[in-house]
Amino acid sequence: MTPVTEAIPAVKLSERINRIEPSATMAVVAEADKLRQQGIDVVDFGAGEPHFSTPQHIKDAAILAIQNNFSKYTAVGGTPELRDAIVHRHAVDFDSDYRREEAVASVGGKHALFNAIQVLVDHGDEVILPVPYWVSFKDIVRYAGGNCVLLETDEAQGFRVTAEMVSRLVTPRTKLIILNSPSNPSGAVMSAEDLRQVVRFAAEHGIWVISDECYVYLNYRGSAFSIGSLREYRERMVIIGSLSKTYAMTGWRLGYALAPAQVASAIQKLQSQSTSNPTSIVQKAAVAALKGPQECVENMRQEYIQLRDHVVNELRSIPGIKCTVPEGAFYAYPNVSSFFEHSGIGSASDLAGRLLREAHVATVPGEGFGTSDHIRVSYATSVRELDRGLERMRKFLAAL
Ligand SMILES: Cc1ncc(COP(=O)(O)O)c(C=O)c1O
């Protein structure tokens, strides 16, 4: 008998899930992994994570938690001990005044951000997003049913965002502004004064501010600044924090939100219907990170500054590349538009694709961050790896 081949009907997925795209940075990681599986030596400037190991005292706290059988469910938003540690660290470092019930621990900063946006944004609400933006902001807003209103910035002005620029985009539907300083991908740092003006403007117009401060400690411009110190505007602010970059704990998955009690409680309600608490033993490690010695944070910051200086000097010495000096985080965001129209390269995506396939250097094209003239180069790696990758880039670009 001839087998009957039936067409498999397309699965009808929800309208909600069809509104979003997979993360552009994750796509690069997947493609680089594929090449590696074929035995190709790829230099990875794509990953957004520290090359450092998690400090020993943090690892020890997790091991102890396992040995002590700290393995049961905890309160949804984290143990009181962890929530107090989050609030304490933030108050000491940034002069904020949050209480335990205003702090919620989640499974990474991205989870905390996702929760906060779902809780605040309704269908048709407008969310102002400075460009370039971190990839996930746009999709998380869309998933919530919101519309992103892009705030274009000027590279020549260091991608500066001011209250005046924000004011031009406000409509009666504006619900929220998302700030991210230091920024992924540009490394731009907003001055304390610009932050104050934007937060004040928002508060005066009944607009919420979510401040993604995942890189707050990786600030090379001056002393680290959190909008948490602007206590008078706290009723319209949500601060997103993360241990991922600060303590080199990306895989552990621990982030948090600091928000007015009503919002914090709504976030916990949502989390109670999804992940419940972050992993119990990770919570113990997080307490050790937040309450323990902080020298590790400063040591990593100093090393990032040296890596930043090195990568920017080297990138600027490649003919055709322009690169602003990033003042925080661990990304350089060089402008590569002068190579477009050479050898069939029409965009940053084309360039990043060919860099990966032909020179075996992984970078992330700017399109995922809302600009088409740049590629993102993560310099959270050793000088040796940086030099290997930059040399490949130099040769590849020279041959175009
Ligand atoms: C701007 C920004 N926010 C949030 C996150 C999420 O970090 P995590 O979920 O690891 O805390 C990242 C990670 O790359 C980021 O770059």
The ligand as a Gaussian input file, in Angstrom:
#p B3LYP/6-31G(d) Opt

LIG

0 1
 C       19.860000      46.195000      29.764000
 C       19.649000      44.833000      30.306000
 N       18.628000      44.634000      31.149000
 C       18.389000      43.421000      31.672000
 C       19.195000      42.344000      31.375000
 C       18.843000      41.035000      31.960000
 O       19.803000      40.514000      32.780000
 P       19.481000      39.298000      33.729000
 O       18.152000      38.753000      33.373000
 O       20.573000      38.316000      33.517000
 O       19.481000      39.862000      35.117000
 C       20.256000      42.497000      30.498000
 C       21.080000      41.353000      30.116000
 O       21.857000      41.365000      29.193000
 C       20.497000      43.785000      29.960000
 O       21.518000      43.989000      29.123000

